[in-house]
Amino acid sequence: MAKEKTKHFRGSKTYGRGSTKKGRGAGERGGRGKTGLHKHKYLRALKMEKKGINVFGVHGFTPLKKAEDRVINIGELEERFQHSKKIDLTKLDYDKLLGAGKISGPVEVTVRSVTRLAKQKIETKGGKVIEG
């Protein structure tokens, strides 16, 4: 743990501040923080602007990224898993099954969520959809 200045400079009248006056208030440094950036510290602000450091105004925020669902269509199921009768899309990191495309035979699909059309197409071919 670092030593406090008051303990470090024991025996010193000024405690590392130069003259006694300098330790009081914020007068020696021209104010605290962003004070005077449109007055006596303006040149400093301009130099910071050149370096790309924004001094004035609000600097905005970055909105949180929304996690998008990984989706797959019924047509892609037919192409990728032609010979499979049971397909577990949760293990393959797919979140949602969509209804675009055609399916030829009965298939049992396990997926987190499914659209109404996709479920209807699979069930008309004698298949089964397990959500969860």
N, CA, C and O atoms as a GROMACS GRO file, in nm:
protein
  528
    1MET      N    1   0.083  -0.118   0.000
    1MET     CA    2   0.000   0.000   0.000
    1MET      C    3   0.088   0.125   0.000
    1MET      O    4   0.189   0.129   0.070
    2ALA      N    5   0.052   0.225  -0.077
    2ALA     CA    6   0.131   0.347  -0.090
    2ALA      C    7   0.123   0.431   0.037
    2ALA      O    8   0.022   0.431   0.108
    3LYS      N    9   0.232   0.502   0.062
    3LYS     CA   10   0.237   0.590   0.178
    3LYS      C   11   0.158   0.717   0.151
    3LYS      O   12   0.165   0.771   0.041
    4GLU      N   13   0.084   0.764   0.248
    4GLU     CA   14   0.013   0.891   0.232
    4GLU      C   15   0.114   1.005   0.232
    4GLU      O   16   0.218   0.997   0.298
    5LYS      N   17   0.084   1.112   0.158
    5LYS     CA   18   0.176   1.226   0.150
    5LYS      C   19   0.202   1.285   0.288
    5LYS      O   20   0.315   1.326   0.318
    6THR      N   21   0.100   1.291   0.370
    6THR     CA   22   0.117   1.354   0.502
    6THR      C   23   0.217   1.277   0.587
    6THR      O   24   0.289   1.336   0.667
    7LYS      N   25   0.222   1.146   0.569
    7LYS     CA   26   0.318   1.066   0.645
    7LYS      C   27   0.456   1.070   0.578
    7LYS      O   28   0.558   1.069   0.646
    8HIS      N   29   0.456   1.075   0.446
    8HIS     CA   30   0.582   1.073   0.371
    8HIS      C   31   0.664   1.199   0.394
    8HIS      O   32   0.786   1.193   0.406
    9PHE      N   33   0.596   1.313   0.401
    9PHE     CA   34   0.666   1.441   0.415
    9PHE      C   35   0.667   1.492   0.559
    9PHE      O   36   0.669   1.613   0.580
   10ARG      N   37   0.667   1.404   0.657
   10ARG     CA   38   0.672   1.448   0.798
   10ARG      C   39   0.797   1.532   0.821
   10ARG      O   40   0.907   1.497   0.777
   11GLY      N   41   0.779   1.642   0.889
   11GLY     CA   42   0.892   1.731   0.918
   11GLY      C   43   0.906   1.840   0.814
   11GLY      O   44   0.981   1.936   0.835
   12SER      N   45   0.837   1.826   0.702
   12SER     CA   46   0.844   1.928   0.598
   12SER      C   47   0.729   2.025   0.617
   12SER      O   48   0.616   1.984   0.643
   13LYS      N   49   0.757   2.152   0.605
   13LYS     CA   50   0.653   2.252   0.627
   13LYS      C   51   0.549   2.250   0.515
   13LYS      O   52   0.430   2.272   0.540
   14THR      N   53   0.592   2.224   0.392
   14THR     CA   54   0.503   2.238   0.277
   14THR      C   55   0.450   2.105   0.224
   14THR      O   56   0.365   2.105   0.135
   15TYR      N   57   0.496   1.994   0.274
   15TYR     CA   58   0.448   1.863   0.231
   15TYR      C   59   0.457   1.843   0.080
   15TYR      O   60   0.367   1.785   0.020
   16GLY      N   61   0.565   1.890   0.018
   16GLY     CA   62   0.587   1.865  -0.125
   16GLY      C   63   0.507   1.953  -0.218
   16GLY      O   64   0.495   1.921  -0.336
   17ARG      N   65   0.452   2.066  -0.168
   17ARG     CA   66   0.370   2.151  -0.254
   17ARG      C   67   0.442   2.278  -0.297
   17ARG      O   68   0.378   2.365  -0.357
   18GLY      N   69   0.567   2.292  -0.270
   18GLY     CA   70   0.636   2.418  -0.301
   18GLY      C   71   0.614   2.515  -0.188
   18GLY      O   72   0.645   2.486  -0.072
   19SER      N   73   0.561   2.633  -0.220
   19SER     CA   74   0.536   2.730  -0.114
   19SER      C   75   0.405   2.696  -0.042
   19SER      O   76   0.324   2.617  -0.092
   20THR      N   77   0.386   2.755   0.072
   20THR     CA   78   0.270   2.723   0.155
   20THR      C   79   0.139   2.757   0.088
   20THR      O   80   0.040   2.686   0.104
   21LYS      N   81   0.137   2.866   0.011
   21LYS     CA   82   0.013   2.910  -0.055
   21LYS      C   83  -0.037   2.810  -0.158
   21LYS      O   84  -0.158   2.796  -0.179
   22LYS      N   85   0.054   2.740  -0.221
   22LYS     CA   86   0.017   2.655  -0.335
   22LYS      C   87  -0.073   2.538  -0.297
   22LYS      O   88  -0.144   2.484  -0.382
   23GLY      N   89  -0.071   2.499  -0.172
   23GLY     CA   90  -0.150   2.384  -0.131
   23GLY      C   91  -0.296   2.413  -0.112
   23GLY      O   92  -0.377   2.320  -0.099
   24ARG      N   93  -0.332   2.541  -0.111
   24ARG     CA   94  -0.471   2.577  -0.082
   24ARG      C   95  -0.553   2.584  -0.211
   24ARG      O   96  -0.504   2.637  -0.310
   25GLY      N   97  -0.672   2.533  -0.211
   25GLY     CA   98  -0.767   2.550  -0.322
   25GLY      C   99  -0.715   2.496  -0.454
   25GLY      O  100  -0.633   2.404  -0.458
   26ALA      N  101  -0.766   2.555  -0.563
   26ALA     CA  102  -0.728   2.510  -0.696
   26ALA      C  103  -0.672   2.625  -0.778
   26ALA      O  104  -0.668   2.618  -0.901
   27GLY      N  105  -0.628   2.730  -0.709
   27GLY     CA  106  -0.582   2.849  -0.779
   27GLY      C  107  -0.452   2.829  -0.854
   27GLY      O  108  -0.435   2.886  -0.962
   28GLU      N  109  -0.362   2.751  -0.802
   28GLU     CA  110  -0.230   2.735  -0.863
   28GLU      C  111  -0.238   2.660  -0.996
   28GLU      O  112  -0.152   2.677  -1.082
   29ARG      N  113  -0.340   2.577  -1.013
   29ARG     CA  114  -0.351   2.499  -1.137
   29ARG      C  115  -0.459   2.553  -1.231
   29ARG      O  116  -0.495   2.487  -1.328
   30GLY      N  117  -0.511   2.672  -1.202
   30GLY     CA  118  -0.607   2.734  -1.291
   30GLY      C  119  -0.745   2.673  -1.283
   30GLY      O  120  -0.818   2.673  -1.382
   31GLY      N  121  -0.780   2.621  -1.170
   31GLY     CA  122  -0.912   2.560  -1.152
   31GLY      C  123  -0.902   2.409  -1.154
   31GLY      O  124  -0.797   2.352  -1.182
   32ARG      N  125  -1.013   2.345  -1.124
   32ARG     CA  126  -1.015   2.199  -1.120
   32ARG      C  127  -1.074   2.142  -1.248
   32ARG      O  128  -1.170   2.198  -1.302
   33GLY      N  129  -1.020   2.035  -1.296
   33GLY     CA  130  -1.079   1.961  -1.408
   33GLY      C  131  -1.088   2.040  -1.536
   33GLY      O  132  -0.987   2.090  -1.587
   34LYS      N  133  -1.210   2.052  -1.590
   34LYS     CA  134  -1.231   2.118  -1.720
   34LYS      C  135  -1.254   2.268  -1.708
   34LYS      O  136  -1.294   2.333  -1.805
   35THR      N  137  -1.228   2.323  -1.590
   35THR     CA  138  -1.246   2.467  -1.569
   35THR      C  139  -1.160   2.546  -1.666
   35THR      O  140  -1.043   2.513  -1.686
   36GLY      N  141  -1.216   2.650  -1.726
   36GLY     CA  142  -1.138   2.743  -1.807
   36GLY      C  143  -1.103   2.696  -1.945
   36GLY      O  144  -1.018   2.756  -2.010
   37LEU      N  145  -1.165   2.590  -1.994
   37LEU     CA  146  -1.130   2.541  -2.128
   37LEU      C  147  -1.178   2.635  -2.238
   37LEU      O  148  -1.128   2.628  -2.350
   38HIS      N  149  -1.274   2.723  -2.209
   38HIS     CA  150  -1.314   2.826  -2.305
   38HIS      C  151  -1.251   2.961  -2.271
   38HIS      O  152  -1.283   3.062  -2.332
   39LYS      N  153  -1.162   2.961  -2.174
   39LYS     CA  154  -1.099   3.087  -2.130
   39LYS      C  155  -0.947   3.073  -2.136
   39LYS      O  156  -0.888   3.071  -2.245
   40HIS      N  157  -0.885   3.063  -2.020
   40HIS     CA  158  -0.739   3.066  -2.013
   40HIS      C  159  -0.675   2.932  -2.052
   40HIS      O  160  -0.554   2.928  -2.074
   41LYS      N  161  -0.750   2.823  -2.060
   41LYS     CA  162  -0.694   2.694  -2.102
   41LYS      C  163  -0.736   2.658  -2.244
   41LYS      O  164  -0.730   2.541  -2.283
   42TYR      N  165  -0.780   2.757  -2.322
   42TYR     CA  166  -0.836   2.729  -2.455
   42TYR      C  167  -0.733   2.669  -2.550
   42TYR      O  168  -0.766   2.578  -2.626
   43LEU      N  169  -0.610   2.718  -2.547
   43LEU     CA  170  -0.506   2.663  -2.636
   43LEU      C  171  -0.478   2.517  -2.604
   43LEU      O  172  -0.454   2.437  -2.694
   44ARG      N  173  -0.482   2.484  -2.478
   44ARG     CA  174  -0.463   2.344  -2.437
   44ARG      C  175  -0.575   2.257  -2.496
   44ARG      O  176  -0.551   2.146  -2.543
   45ALA      N  177  -0.698   2.309  -2.492
   45ALA     CA  178  -0.812   2.236  -2.546
   45ALA      C  179  -0.798   2.216  -2.696
   45ALA      O  180  -0.828   2.109  -2.748
   46LEU      N  181  -0.750   2.320  -2.768
   46LEU     CA  182  -0.731   2.307  -2.912
   46LEU      C  183  -0.626   2.204  -2.946
   46LEU      O  184  -0.642   2.127  -3.042
   47LYS      N  185  -0.518   2.201  -2.870
   47LYS     CA  186  -0.413   2.102  -2.892
   47LYS      C  187  -0.466   1.960  -2.869
   47LYS      O  188  -0.432   1.868  -2.943
   48MET      N  189  -0.549   1.944  -2.768
   48MET     CA  190  -0.608   1.813  -2.740
   48MET      C  191  -0.702   1.771  -2.853
   48MET      O  192  -0.707   1.654  -2.889
   49GLU      N  193  -0.776   1.867  -2.909
   49GLU     CA  194  -0.865   1.839  -3.022
   49GLU      C  195  -0.786   1.786  -3.141
   49GLU      O  196  -0.830   1.693  -3.209
   50LYS      N  197  -0.668   1.845  -3.167
   50LYS     CA  198  -0.584   1.800  -3.278
   50LYS      C  199  -0.540   1.655  -3.260
   50LYS      O  200  -0.526   1.580  -3.356
   51LYS      N  201  -0.517   1.617  -3.135
   51LYS     CA  202  -0.475   1.480  -3.105
   51LYS      C  203  -0.593   1.383  -3.106
   51LYS      O  204  -0.574   1.262  -3.091
   52GLY      N  205  -0.714   1.435  -3.125
   52GLY     CA  206  -0.831   1.349  -3.130
   52GLY      C  207  -0.899   1.329  -2.997
   52GLY      O  208  -0.987   1.244  -2.984
   53ILE      N  209  -0.860   1.406  -2.896
   53ILE     CA  210  -0.924   1.397  -2.765
   53ILE      C  211  -1.033   1.503  -2.760
   53ILE      O  212  -1.003   1.622  -2.759
   54ASN      N  213  -1.158   1.462  -2.755
   54ASN     CA  214  -1.269   1.557  -2.750
   54ASN      C  215  -1.281   1.613  -2.610
   54ASN      O  216  -1.293   1.539  -2.513
   55VAL      N  217  -1.277   1.744  -2.602
   55VAL     CA  218  -1.283   1.811  -2.472
   55VAL      C  219  -1.423   1.863  -2.445
   55VAL      O  220  -1.471   1.856  -2.332
   56PHE      N  221  -1.489   1.915  -2.548
   56PHE     CA  222  -1.618   1.980  -2.530
   56PHE      C  223  -1.733   1.887  -2.567
   56PHE      O  224  -1.719   1.802  -2.655
   57GLY      N  225  -1.844   1.904  -2.500
   57GLY     CA  226  -1.967   1.837  -2.538
   57GLY      C  227  -1.980   1.695  -2.486
   57GLY      O  228  -1.892   1.642  -2.418
   58VAL      N  229  -2.093   1.638  -2.520
   58VAL     CA  230  -2.125   1.501  -2.480
   58VAL      C  231  -2.069   1.408  -2.586
   58VAL      O  232  -2.076   1.438  -2.705
   59HIS      N  233  -2.015   1.298  -2.544
   59HIS     CA  234  -1.948   1.209  -2.638
   59HIS      C  235  -2.027   1.084  -2.673
   59HIS      O  236  -1.972   0.991  -2.733
   60GLY      N  237  -2.153   1.079  -2.637
   60GLY     CA  238  -2.240   0.970  -2.680
   60GLY      C  239  -2.217   0.841  -2.604
   60GLY      O  240  -2.144   0.837  -2.505
   61PHE      N  241  -2.281   0.736  -2.653
   61PHE     CA  242  -2.265   0.604  -2.594
   61PHE      C  243  -2.281   0.499  -2.703
   61PHE      O  244  -2.335   0.528  -2.810
   62THR      N  245  -2.235   0.379  -2.676
   62THR     CA  246  -2.249   0.268  -2.769
   62THR      C  247  -2.362   0.180  -2.720
   62THR      O  248  -2.354   0.127  -2.609
   63PRO      N  249  -2.468   0.162  -2.800
   63PRO     CA  250  -2.577   0.076  -2.755
   63PRO      C  251  -2.532  -0.070  -2.748
   63PRO      O  252  -2.443  -0.113  -2.821
   64LEU      N  253  -2.594  -0.144  -2.658
   64LEU     CA  254  -2.561  -0.285  -2.643
   64LEU      C  255  -2.602  -0.361  -2.768
   64LEU      O  256  -2.706  -0.334  -2.827
   65LYS      N  257  -2.519  -0.455  -2.808
   65LYS     CA  258  -2.550  -0.538  -2.925
   65LYS      C  259  -2.652  -0.644  -2.884
   65LYS      O  260  -2.636  -0.712  -2.782
   66LYS      N  261  -2.757  -0.656  -2.963
   66LYS     CA  262  -2.856  -0.758  -2.935
   66LYS      C  263  -2.810  -0.889  -2.997
   66LYS      O  264  -2.764  -0.892  -3.111
   67ALA      N  265  -2.822  -0.996  -2.922
   67ALA     CA  266  -2.783  -1.126  -2.972
   67ALA      C  267  -2.887  -1.172  -3.074
   67ALA      O  268  -3.006  -1.178  -3.044
   68GLU      N  269  -2.841  -1.204  -3.193
   68GLU     CA  270  -2.932  -1.249  -3.297
   68GLU      C  271  -2.944  -1.401  -3.294
   68GLU      O  272  -2.847  -1.472  -3.267
   69ASP      N  273  -3.066  -1.450  -3.321
   69ASP     CA  274  -3.088  -1.594  -3.326
   69ASP      C  275  -3.022  -1.651  -3.451
   69ASP      O  276  -3.028  -1.592  -3.558
   70ARG      N  277  -2.959  -1.768  -3.434
   70ARG     CA  278  -2.909  -1.840  -3.552
   70ARG      C  279  -3.027  -1.919  -3.607
   70ARG      O  280  -3.085  -2.002  -3.536
   71VAL      N  281  -3.061  -1.894  -3.732
   71VAL     CA  282  -3.181  -1.954  -3.791
   71VAL      C  283  -3.142  -2.047  -3.905
   71VAL      O  284  -3.035  -2.035  -3.964
   72ILE      N  285  -3.233  -2.140  -3.934
   72ILE     CA  286  -3.216  -2.232  -4.046
   72ILE      C  287  -3.353  -2.257  -4.107
   72ILE      O  288  -3.453  -2.267  -4.035
   73ASN      N  289  -3.359  -2.267  -4.239
   73ASN     CA  290  -3.484  -2.293  -4.309
   73ASN      C  291  -3.504  -2.443  -4.329
   73ASN      O  292  -3.409  -2.521  -4.323
   74ILE      N  293  -3.629  -2.481  -4.354
   74ILE     CA  294  -3.661  -2.622  -4.379
   74ILE      C  295  -3.588  -2.673  -4.503
   74ILE      O  296  -3.541  -2.787  -4.506
   75GLY      N  297  -3.578  -2.588  -4.606
   75GLY     CA  298  -3.507  -2.626  -4.727
   75GLY      C  299  -3.361  -2.661  -4.701
   75GLY      O  300  -3.307  -2.754  -4.760
   76GLU      N  301  -3.297  -2.586  -4.613
   76GLU     CA  302  -3.157  -2.615  -4.576
   76GLU      C  303  -3.147  -2.744  -4.497
   76GLU      O  304  -3.049  -2.818  -4.511
   77LEU      N  305  -3.247  -2.772  -4.414
   77LEU     CA  306  -3.249  -2.900  -4.341
   77LEU      C  307  -3.245  -3.016  -4.440
   77LEU      O  308  -3.171  -3.113  -4.421
   78GLU      N  309  -3.325  -3.004  -4.544
   78GLU     CA  310  -3.334  -3.108  -4.646
   78GLU      C  311  -3.199  -3.128  -4.715
   78GLU      O  312  -3.158  -3.241  -4.741
   79GLU      N  313  -3.129  -3.019  -4.744
   79GLU     CA  314  -3.000  -3.028  -4.812
   79GLU      C  315  -2.891  -3.086  -4.721
   79GLU      O  316  -2.816  -3.174  -4.763
   80ARG      N  317  -2.882  -3.038  -4.600
   80ARG     CA  318  -2.772  -3.075  -4.510
   80ARG      C  319  -2.788  -3.212  -4.446
   80ARG      O  320  -2.690  -3.286  -4.430
   81PHE      N  321  -2.910  -3.247  -4.410
   81PHE     CA  322  -2.934  -3.372  -4.338
   81PHE      C  323  -3.031  -3.460  -4.416
   81PHE      O  324  -3.140  -3.491  -4.368
   82GLN      N  325  -2.992  -3.502  -4.536
   82GLN     CA  326  -3.082  -3.578  -4.624
   82GLN      C  327  -3.119  -3.714  -4.566
   82GLN      O  328  -3.234  -3.756  -4.574
   83HIS      N  329  -3.022  -3.782  -4.507
   83HIS     CA  330  -3.045  -3.919  -4.463
   83HIS      C  331  -3.085  -3.928  -4.315
   83HIS      O  332  -3.107  -4.038  -4.265
   84SER      N  333  -3.093  -3.817  -4.246
   84SER     CA  334  -3.125  -3.819  -4.103
   84SER      C  335  -3.276  -3.812  -4.082
   84SER      O  336  -3.346  -3.736  -4.149
   85LYS      N  337  -3.325  -3.892  -3.989
   85LYS     CA  338  -3.466  -3.889  -3.952
   85LYS      C  339  -3.486  -3.809  -3.823
   85LYS      O  340  -3.595  -3.757  -3.797
   86LYS      N  341  -3.379  -3.800  -3.740
   86LYS     CA  342  -3.384  -3.721  -3.617
   86LYS      C  343  -3.274  -3.615  -3.625
   86LYS      O  344  -3.157  -3.647  -3.645
   87ILE      N  345  -3.314  -3.490  -3.609
   87ILE     CA  346  -3.218  -3.380  -3.616
   87ILE      C  347  -3.232  -3.296  -3.489
   87ILE      O  348  -3.340  -3.245  -3.459
   88ASP      N  349  -3.121  -3.282  -3.416
   88ASP     CA  350  -3.120  -3.199  -3.295
   88ASP      C  351  -3.049  -3.067  -3.326
   88ASP      O  352  -2.926  -3.060  -3.324
   89LEU      N  353  -3.127  -2.964  -3.355
   89LEU     CA  354  -3.070  -2.835  -3.392
   89LEU      C  355  -3.012  -2.759  -3.272
   89LEU      O  356  -2.930  -2.669  -3.290
   90THR      N  357  -3.054  -2.794  -3.150
   90THR     CA  358  -2.998  -2.727  -3.032
   90THR      C  359  -2.851  -2.765  -3.014
   90THR      O  360  -2.771  -2.682  -2.972
   91LYS      N  361  -2.816  -2.889  -3.045
   91LYS     CA  362  -2.675  -2.932  -3.035
   91LYS      C  363  -2.591  -2.870  -3.146
   91LYS      O  364  -2.470  -2.855  -3.131
   92LEU      N  365  -2.654  -2.836  -3.258
   92LEU     CA  366  -2.584  -2.775  -3.370
   92LEU      C  367  -2.584  -2.622  -3.361
   92LEU      O  368  -2.547  -2.554  -3.457
   93ASP      N  369  -2.625  -2.569  -3.247
   93ASP     CA  370  -2.626  -2.424  -3.218
   93ASP      C  371  -2.721  -2.343  -3.305
   93ASP      O  372  -2.692  -2.227  -3.335
   94TYR      N  373  -2.831  -2.400  -3.347
   94TYR     CA  374  -2.935  -2.324  -3.416
   94TYR      C  375  -3.044  -2.293  -3.315
   94TYR      O  376  -3.078  -2.375  -3.230
   95ASP      N  377  -3.099  -2.171  -3.326
   95ASP     CA  378  -3.200  -2.128  -3.229
   95ASP      C  379  -3.342  -2.138  -3.282
   95ASP      O  380  -3.435  -2.165  -3.206
   96LYS      N  381  -3.359  -2.117  -3.414
   96LYS     CA  382  -3.494  -2.108  -3.468
   96LYS      C  383  -3.503  -2.178  -3.602
   96LYS      O  384  -3.410  -2.172  -3.683
   97LEU      N  385  -3.615  -2.245  -3.626
   97LEU     CA  386  -3.643  -2.312  -3.752
   97LEU      C  387  -3.748  -2.231  -3.828
   97LEU      O  388  -3.856  -2.204  -3.776
   98LEU      N  389  -3.713  -2.194  -3.952
   98LEU     CA  390  -3.803  -2.114  -4.036
   98LEU      C  391  -3.865  -2.201  -4.144
   98LEU      O  392  -3.818  -2.311  -4.171
   99GLY      N  393  -3.972  -2.150  -4.207
   99GLY     CA  394  -4.052  -2.232  -4.297
   99GLY      C  395  -4.022  -2.223  -4.445
   99GLY      O  396  -4.099  -2.279  -4.524
  100ALA      N  397  -3.916  -2.157  -4.489
  100ALA     CA  398  -3.888  -2.145  -4.632
  100ALA      C  399  -3.832  -2.276  -4.687
  100ALA      O  400  -3.746  -2.339  -4.624
  101GLY      N  401  -3.879  -2.316  -4.803
  101GLY     CA  402  -3.831  -2.438  -4.866
  101GLY      C  403  -3.929  -2.553  -4.853
  101GLY      O  404  -4.036  -2.540  -4.794
  102LYS      N  405  -3.888  -2.669  -4.909
  102LYS     CA  406  -3.974  -2.788  -4.905
  102LYS      C  407  -3.903  -2.900  -4.832
  102LYS      O  408  -3.780  -2.904  -4.824
  103ILE      N  409  -3.984  -2.992  -4.779
  103ILE     CA  410  -3.931  -3.110  -4.711
  103ILE      C  411  -3.997  -3.232  -4.773
  103ILE      O  412  -4.116  -3.231  -4.803
  104SER      N  413  -3.918  -3.339  -4.794
  104SER     CA  414  -3.971  -3.453  -4.870
  104SER      C  415  -4.033  -3.561  -4.783
  104SER      O  416  -4.133  -3.622  -4.822
  105GLY      N  417  -3.975  -3.587  -4.666
  105GLY     CA  418  -4.027  -3.696  -4.584
  105GLY      C  419  -4.040  -3.659  -4.438
  105GLY      O  420  -4.010  -3.547  -4.399
  106PRO      N  421  -4.086  -3.755  -4.357
  106PRO     CA  422  -4.104  -3.728  -4.214
  106PRO      C  423  -3.970  -3.713  -4.141
  106PRO      O  424  -3.878  -3.793  -4.161
  107VAL      N  425  -3.960  -3.611  -4.058
  107VAL     CA  426  -3.838  -3.582  -3.983
  107VAL      C  427  -3.877  -3.540  -3.842
  107VAL      O  428  -3.977  -3.471  -3.822
  108GLU      N  429  -3.796  -3.582  -3.743
  108GLU     CA  430  -3.817  -3.538  -3.605
  108GLU      C  431  -3.710  -3.433  -3.574
  108GLU      O  432  -3.590  -3.463  -3.575
  109VAL      N  433  -3.754  -3.311  -3.545
  109VAL     CA  434  -3.662  -3.199  -3.524
  109VAL      C  435  -3.676  -3.147  -3.382
  109VAL      O  436  -3.786  -3.122  -3.334
  110THR      N  437  -3.561  -3.131  -3.314
  110THR     CA  438  -3.558  -3.068  -3.182
  110THR      C  439  -3.492  -2.931  -3.197
  110THR      O  440  -3.378  -2.920  -3.243
  111VAL      N  441  -3.566  -2.827  -3.158
  111VAL     CA  442  -3.517  -2.690  -3.175
  111VAL      C  443  -3.576  -2.602  -3.065
  111VAL      O  444  -3.681  -2.634  -3.010
  112ARG      N  445  -3.508  -2.491  -3.034
  112ARG     CA  446  -3.554  -2.401  -2.926
  112ARG      C  447  -3.685  -2.332  -2.962
  112ARG      O  448  -3.776  -2.327  -2.880
  113SER      N  449  -3.696  -2.278  -3.086
  113SER     CA  450  -3.821  -2.217  -3.129
  113SER      C  451  -3.843  -2.244  -3.278
  113SER      O  452  -3.748  -2.265  -3.353
  114VAL      N  453  -3.969  -2.242  -3.318
  114VAL     CA  454  -4.005  -2.277  -3.456
  114VAL      C  455  -4.120  -2.187  -3.500
  114VAL      O  456  -4.204  -2.149  -3.419
  115THR      N  457  -4.123  -2.153  -3.629
  115THR     CA  458  -4.234  -2.073  -3.680
  115THR      C  459  -4.355  -2.163  -3.706
  115THR      O  460  -4.343  -2.284  -3.719
  116ARG      N  461  -4.471  -2.099  -3.713
  116ARG     CA  462  -4.595  -2.173  -3.733
  116ARG      C  463  -4.592  -2.249  -3.866
  116ARG      O  464  -4.634  -2.364  -3.872
  117LEU      N  465  -4.543  -2.184  -3.973
  117LEU     CA  466  -4.539  -2.245  -4.106
  117LEU      C  467  -4.444  -2.365  -4.109
  117LEU      O  468  -4.476  -2.468  -4.170
  118ALA      N  469  -4.328  -2.353  -4.044
  118ALA     CA  470  -4.232  -2.463  -4.042
  118ALA      C  471  -4.290  -2.584  -3.971
  118ALA      O  472  -4.276  -2.697  -4.017
  119LYS      N  473  -4.355  -2.560  -3.859
  119LYS     CA  474  -4.417  -2.669  -3.783
  119LYS      C  475  -4.526  -2.736  -3.865
  119LYS      O  476  -4.538  -2.859  -3.866
  120GLN      N  477  -4.605  -2.655  -3.933
  120GLN     CA  478  -4.714  -2.708  -4.016
  120GLN      C  479  -4.659  -2.795  -4.129
  120GLN      O  480  -4.713  -2.902  -4.156
  121LYS      N  481  -4.553  -2.750  -4.197
  121LYS     CA  482  -4.495  -2.826  -4.308
  121LYS      C  483  -4.439  -2.960  -4.263
  121LYS      O  484  -4.457  -3.061  -4.331
  122ILE      N  485  -4.372  -2.961  -4.148
  122ILE     CA  486  -4.314  -3.087  -4.098
  122ILE      C  487  -4.423  -3.184  -4.056
  122ILE      O  488  -4.414  -3.303  -4.085
  123GLU      N  489  -4.527  -3.133  -3.989
  123GLU     CA  490  -4.633  -3.221  -3.941
  123GLU      C  491  -4.720  -3.275  -4.054
  123GLU      O  492  -4.774  -3.385  -4.041
  124THR      N  493  -4.736  -3.201  -4.165
  124THR     CA  494  -4.814  -3.253  -4.278
  124THR      C  495  -4.742  -3.369  -4.347
  124THR      O  496  -4.807  -3.453  -4.409
  125LYS      N  497  -4.609  -3.373  -4.337
  125LYS     CA  498  -4.531  -3.484  -4.395
  125LYS      C  499  -4.517  -3.600  -4.297
  125LYS      O  500  -4.447  -3.697  -4.326
  126GLY      N  501  -4.582  -3.591  -4.182
  126GLY     CA  502  -4.576  -3.700  -4.084
  126GLY      C  503  -4.461  -3.686  -3.985
  126GLY      O  504  -4.430  -3.781  -3.913
  127GLY      N  505  -4.398  -3.571  -3.981
  127GLY     CA  506  -4.287  -3.548  -3.890
  127GLY      C  507  -4.332  -3.493  -3.757
  127GLY      O  508  -4.451  -3.484  -3.728
  128LYS      N  509  -4.233  -3.456  -3.675
  128LYS     CA  510  -4.262  -3.411  -3.540
  128LYS      C  511  -4.162  -3.301  -3.502
  128LYS      O  512  -4.044  -3.310  -3.534
  129VAL      N  513  -4.211  -3.197  -3.434
  129VAL     CA  514  -4.125  -3.088  -3.387
  129VAL      C  515  -4.128  -3.085  -3.235
  129VAL      O  516  -4.234  -3.077  -3.174
  130ILE      N  517  -4.009  -3.092  -3.175
  130ILE     CA  518  -3.998  -3.084  -3.029
  130ILE      C  519  -3.933  -2.950  -2.996
  130ILE      O  520  -3.818  -2.925  -3.032
  131GLU      N  521  -4.009  -2.864  -2.928
  131GLU     CA  522  -3.956  -2.733  -2.891
  131GLU      C  523  -3.900  -2.738  -2.749
  131GLU      O  524  -3.954  -2.806  -2.661
  132GLY      N  525  -3.790  -2.665  -2.730
  132GLY     CA  526  -3.738  -2.658  -2.595
  132GLY      C  527  -3.592  -2.661  -2.584
  132GLY      O  528  -3.539  -2.656  -2.473
   0.00000   0.00000   0.00000
